[in-house]
Amino acid sequence: MKVNKRLRAELVLLSLTIAWGSTFALTKYLFNSIPVFHYLLYRFFLATLFFGIISWTKVKNLTSGSIRAGSILGILLFIGFITQTFGLTFTTASKSAFITGLMVIFAPLFQFILQKRMPSSATGVGVVIVVIGLYLLTSPQTEGINFGDLLTLLCAVTFGLYIVLLDSCSKRYSPVHLTFMQFFITSLLTLPFTFIEPPPKELKLDDVLVLLYLTLVPTILALFLQANYQKDTTPSRSAIIFSLEPVIATCFAFVILGEAPTTSGVIGGILTIVGVLVSQLFDREQYRN
């Protein structure tokens, strides 16, 4: 794999991480008006509708293989969102962020199990530094493991597997087909959960604008670009790049919500960035398509 091709893909993934980092503060704002599962349904139903209209000429040519692969990815995406959401109701936000970030460990593990590809030594060192950085950044409480922690750990495992399967599927099937099926399956599986919630409050213009942004940028644009470009790097390196999401989320929380990071949080953010740089700059392995 040519270095410039890999570099382009990783810069795209970094831009997606910035978009995803913005979702935490905005979603927290939106929860004042929309219950959790209604929000997920609106977000992914609108994504299905908009993306289907925009890409109809390709979507209408779905193959059985792309439907199957996209459905599997959609189920994993749904499980990741649901376990993270439910887990957050039983544990703290800091522990949720830290445990979710552990996908940086599970992605290389699944890469080895499913693809028989060992991560490079630089990637391994980067993972260790990133995990330490995430711990300091999120400052999770040290009390015992609870049910929410276990659900969130399942979320981390799911997203680690998702990253590896997306790497394999995107090399065989159309990114458009995979993206559309993920949106459709996630919205379909989320629908039953909306019946256990009260209906949303009346939406203000600001709520609608935020919902549209979360649908168009971190969902439609980001997941399509991920399906299109992640195959040009490795799952392990992708997961390390995605580990920057809590760092970026902390920055957005400070700007939008006025939540200032602690000293350990700043140190953790710096360490997370260092871990990413180590994995990117000192990895001399030449990847193959």
C-alpha positions in Angstrom: 0.0 0.0 0.0 1.5 3.3 -1.0 2.3 5.6 1.9 0.5 8.6 0.3 -2.7 6.6 -0.2 -2.5 5.5 3.5 -1.8 9.0 4.6 -4.8 10.4 2.7 -7.0 7.8 4.3 -5.8 8.5 7.8 -6.3 12.2 7.4 -9.8 11.6 6.3 -10.4 9.3 9.3 -8.9 12.1 11.5 -11.5 14.5 10.1 -14.2 12.0 10.9 -13.0 11.8 14.5 -13.3 15.6 14.8 -16.9 15.4 13.5 -17.7 12.6 16.0 -16.1 14.5 18.8 -18.5 17.3 18.3 -21.5 14.9 18.8 -21.2 14.5 22.6 -21.8 18.1 23.6 -24.5 18.6 20.9 -26.3 15.4 21.8 -26.3 16.3 25.4 -27.9 19.6 24.5 -30.5 17.8 22.3 -31.5 15.4 25.1 -33.2 18.3 26.7 -35.9 18.0 24.1 -35.6 14.5 22.6 -35.4 11.1 24.5 -32.5 8.9 23.7 -34.0 6.3 21.5 -36.3 8.8 19.6 -33.1 10.7 18.9 -31.3 7.7 17.5 -34.4 6.8 15.4 -34.7 10.3 14.0 -30.9 10.5 13.3 -30.7 7.1 11.5 -34.1 7.3 9.8 -33.3 10.7 8.3 -29.8 9.4 7.3 -31.5 6.4 5.6 -33.9 8.8 3.8 -31.4 11.5 2.8 -28.7 9.1 1.7 -31.1 6.9 -0.1 -32.4 9.8 -2.1 -28.9 11.2 -2.9 -27.5 7.8 -3.9 -30.6 6.2 -5.4 -29.0 5.3 -8.7 -26.5 3.1 -6.8 -28.7 2.0 -3.9 -31.3 0.5 -6.2 -28.6 -1.9 -7.4 -28.0 -3.5 -4.0 -26.7 -7.1 -4.3 -27.3 -10.0 -1.9 -23.7 -9.8 -0.7 -23.8 -6.1 0.1 -27.2 -6.5 1.8 -25.8 -9.2 4.0 -22.5 -7.4 4.8 -24.2 -4.1 5.4 -26.8 -5.7 7.6 -24.1 -7.3 9.8 -22.3 -3.9 10.1 -25.7 -2.3 10.9 -26.4 -4.8 13.6 -22.9 -4.1 15.1 -23.5 -0.4 14.9 -26.8 -0.7 16.6 -25.4 -2.9 19.4 -22.6 -0.4 19.9 -25.0 2.6 20.2 -27.5 0.7 22.4 -24.9 -0.8 24.9 -23.2 2.6 25.2 -26.5 4.3 25.8 -27.8 1.8 28.3 -24.4 1.5 30.0 -24.3 5.2 30.5 -27.5 5.1 32.6 -25.7 2.8 35.1 -22.2 4.2 35.2 -20.5 7.5 35.0 -19.7 9.5 31.9 -16.0 9.3 32.6 -15.9 5.6 33.0 -18.1 5.2 29.9 -15.7 7.3 27.8 -12.6 5.4 29.1 -14.1 1.9 28.6 -15.5 2.8 25.1 -12.0 4.0 24.2 -10.7 0.5 24.9 -11.8 -0.4 21.4 -8.2 0.6 20.6 -7.2 -2.7 22.2 -9.9 -4.9 20.7 -9.4 -3.8 17.1 -5.9 -5.1 16.9 -7.0 -8.3 18.7 -9.8 -8.9 16.1 -7.4 -7.9 13.3 -5.2 -10.8 14.4 -8.0 -13.3 15.0 -9.9 -12.6 11.8 -7.2 -11.4 9.4 -4.1 -13.1 10.8 -2.4 -9.7 10.8 -0.2 -8.6 13.8 -0.1 -4.9 14.5 3.3 -3.3 14.2 5.5 -2.7 17.3 4.9 1.1 16.9 1.1 0.5 16.9 1.5 -1.6 20.0 3.4 1.1 21.8 0.9 3.7 20.6 -2.0 1.6 22.0 -0.4 1.4 25.5 0.3 5.2 25.5 -3.3 5.9 24.3 -4.9 3.7 27.0 -2.9 5.5 29.7 -3.8 8.9 28.1 -7.5 8.0 28.0 -7.5 6.9 31.6 -6.0 10.3 32.7 -8.3 12.2 30.3 -11.5 10.7 31.5 -10.4 10.2 35.2 -12.8 7.3 35.7 -13.7 6.5 39.3 -12.0 3.4 40.7 -15.0 1.8 42.5 -15.9 -1.8 41.5 -17.2 -2.8 38.1 -21.0 -2.5 37.7 -23.5 -3.6 35.1 -23.1 -0.3 33.2 -19.4 -0.9 32.9 -20.0 -4.4 31.5 -22.4 -3.0 28.9 -20.0 -0.3 27.9 -17.2 -2.9 27.6 -19.5 -4.8 25.2 -19.8 -1.6 23.3 -16.0 -1.3 23.0 -15.7 -5.0 21.9 -18.5 -4.4 19.3 -16.8 -1.3 17.8 -13.5 -3.1 17.8 -15.1 -5.9 15.8 -17.0 -3.4 13.6 -13.8 -1.6 12.6 -12.2 -4.9 11.5 -15.2 -6.2 9.6 -15.7 -2.9 7.9 -12.1 -3.2 6.7 -12.9 -6.5 5.1 -16.3 -5.7 3.7 -15.3 -2.4 2.2 -12.8 -4.2 0.0 -15.5 -6.4 -1.5 -18.6 -4.3 -1.6 -19.7 -0.8 -2.6 -19.3 1.8 0.2 -22.6 3.2 -0.9 -24.4 -0.1 -0.4 -22.7 -0.7 3.0 -23.5 2.8 4.3 -27.2 2.7 3.2 -27.7 -0.7 4.8 -26.1 0.3 8.1 -28.5 3.3 8.3 -31.5 1.3 7.4 -30.8 -1.6 9.8 -29.9 0.7 12.7 -33.1 2.7 12.4 -35.2 -0.4 12.0 -33.7 -2.0 15.2 -34.0 1.2 17.2 -37.7 1.6 16.4 -39.1 -0.8 19.1 -37.1 1.0 21.8 -39.0 4.2 21.2 -42.1 2.7 22.7 -40.6 2.5 26.1 -40.0 6.3 26.2 -42.3 9.3 26.5 -42.8 11.3 23.2 -40.4 14.1 22.6 -41.1 17.7 23.6 -41.9 20.3 21.0 -38.8 20.9 19.0 -37.3 24.4 18.7 -35.6 25.6 15.6 -32.2 25.1 17.3 -33.1 21.5 18.0 -34.0 20.9 14.4 -30.7 22.5 13.2 -28.6 20.4 15.6 -30.4 17.2 14.6 -29.9 18.0 10.9 -26.1 18.6 11.6 -25.8 15.3 13.5 -27.6 13.5 10.7 -25.7 15.0 7.8 -22.1 15.4 9.1 -21.3 12.8 11.8 -23.6 10.2 10.4 -24.1 10.4 6.6 -20.8 12.0 5.6 -18.7 10.4 8.3 -19.9 6.8 7.9 -19.7 6.9 4.1 -16.2 8.3 4.2 -15.2 5.7 6.8 -16.6 2.9 4.5 -14.8 4.4 1.6 -11.3 5.1 3.1 -10.7 2.9 6.1 -9.7 0.0 3.8 -6.6 2.0 2.8 -5.1 1.7 6.2 -5.3 -1.0 8.9 -7.9 -1.6 11.6 -5.3 -1.1 14.3 -4.2 2.3 13.0 -7.8 3.3 12.4 -8.7 2.5 16.0 -5.8 4.6 17.4 -6.9 7.5 15.3 -10.5 7.1 16.6 -9.1 7.2 20.1 -8.7 10.9 19.7 -12.5 11.3 19.9 -12.6 11.8 23.7 -9.8 14.5 23.4 -11.8 16.3 20.7 -15.1 15.8 22.7 -13.4 17.4 25.7 -12.5 20.5 23.6 -16.0 20.8 22.2 -17.5 20.4 25.7 -15.3 23.3 26.9 -16.3 25.5 24.0 -20.0 24.6 23.9 -20.9 23.7 27.4 -18.1 25.5 29.4 -16.9 22.2 30.9 -13.2 22.9 31.7 -10.9 19.9 31.8 -8.9 19.0 34.9 -5.1 19.0 35.0 -5.0 15.2 34.7 -7.4 15.5 31.8 -5.0 17.9 30.0 -2.1 15.5 30.6 -4.2 12.6 29.4 -5.2 14.4 26.2 -1.5 15.2 25.5 -0.5 11.5 26.1 -3.3 10.3 23.8 -2.1 12.6 21.0 1.5 11.4 21.7 0.3 7.7 21.4 -1.4 8.5 18.1 1.8 10.2 16.8 4.0 7.3 17.9 1.8 4.8 16.0 1.8 7.0 12.9 5.3 8.3 12.7 7.4 5.3 13.8 5.5 2.6 12.0 7.7 1.5 9.1 5.7 -1.5 8.1 4.7 -1.4 4.4 1.0 -2.4 4.2 -0.4 -4.3 1.4 -3.8 -4.0 -0.3 
